[in-house]
Amino acid sequence: MGDLKPIIERADLVLDTSNTSTHELRELISSRIRSHNEEDLSILIRSFGY
């Protein structure tokens, strides 16, 4: 995760989705969105695989 270190340091929330199903991820993101004011919301999704 060396290349992602600057992003991780600035993030309010980091989700390790290694063992998360797409349905669980959807619920995690949805619950997080519902708890924020839309004006303050910014989402960056970085997906990668080896």
N, C-alpha and C positions, 0 to 999 in steps of 0.2 A: 504493500500500500504506500510505498514511498512516493510515487508520483501523485497520489491523491492527498498527501499530507496537508498542503495548503488549503484544499477544499474542506477537508475534515476539520481543521482547526477553526474555520469560519462558520461551520455548520451549527445550527441550533439542535439538530437531531440527526443522528446517523443510525441507519437500520442495517444490520447484518442479515441479509436475506438468504444466507447459505442453506438454511433448513426451513425456509418459509415457503408455503405454497402460494400460488397466485391469488387464491381466495383470501388467505390470511393477509397477504400484502395489501390487497385492495381494502380490507377492513382497517388495517393500520393507517393507511393513507387517508381514508375517508374519515376516520375518527379524529385524526390530526387536523384535517381541513375544517371540520365542523367546529373546532374549538378556536378558530382564528377569524378575525375580521378580514373580509376580502381585500380591503385596502392595504393591509399589511402582509398579505400572502405572496410568497415567492417560492416556487418549487423547482428544483434542479434534480433531475434523475439521471444518474450516470450508471449505465449498465455495461458490463464487460464480462468476458469469460476467458478461460484459459484452455 
